[in-house]
Structures are given as C-alpha cells and as structure tokens.
C-alpha cells in the first residue's frame, strides 16, 4: 500500500503521515510505556 503524502509542511500533517498507518498508533502506544524489544511488541499485539 502506498503511503499518503499531503504535500503540507506542518507538524500535524507530518505526524499524521507518520502514524497514519493501521498499526503504527498501537505500536507507539506500547512504546510510550518504555523501551520494548520486537518480541515484546509482537506478544503485546498478537494480531499484527
């Protein structure tokens, strides 16, 4: 799937472009708790 690019140069648009992917927000949420290894993320989000 191709990434969307809105051609805007503001922080909000850049953030939406980065975290707009389907699972990215869930991964960011888990990383906010603290550093995680790939296997920790995989176990915490089993349907990815």
C-alpha positions as CSV (number, residue, x, y, z in Angstrom):
1,X,0.0,0.0,0.0
2,X,1.4,3.4,-0.9
3,X,1.9,6.0,1.8
4,X,-0.2,9.1,1.6
5,X,1.5,12.4,1.1
6,X,-0.4,15.6,1.5
7,X,2.4,17.9,0.4
8,X,2.0,20.0,3.5
9,X,4.8,21.3,5.7
10,X,3.4,21.5,9.2
11,X,3.9,19.4,12.3
12,X,0.4,18.0,12.5
13,X,0.4,16.8,8.8
14,X,3.8,15.2,9.2
15,X,2.7,13.4,12.3
16,X,-0.5,12.1,10.6
17,X,1.6,10.9,7.7
18,X,4.0,9.0,10.0
19,X,1.4,7.4,12.4
20,X,-1.4,7.1,9.9
21,X,-0.6,3.5,9.2
22,X,-3.0,0.9,10.5
23,X,-0.9,-0.5,13.4
24,X,1.5,2.4,14.0
25,X,-0.6,4.1,16.7
26,X,-0.8,0.8,18.6
27,X,2.9,0.4,18.4
28,X,3.6,3.9,19.5
29,X,1.2,3.4,22.5
30,X,3.2,0.4,23.6
31,X,6.5,2.2,23.2
32,X,5.3,5.1,25.4
33,X,5.4,2.8,28.4
34,X,9.1,2.4,27.9
35,X,11.7,0.6,25.7
36,X,10.5,-2.6,24.2
37,X,12.1,-5.3,22.1
38,X,10.5,-6.6,19.0
39,X,9.3,-9.8,20.7
40,X,7.7,-7.7,23.5
41,X,5.7,-5.8,20.9
42,X,4.8,-8.9,19.0
43,X,3.5,-10.6,22.1
44,X,1.6,-7.4,23.1
45,X,0.0,-7.0,19.7
46,X,-0.6,-10.6,18.5
47,X,-2.8,-9.8,15.5
48,X,-0.2,-7.7,13.8
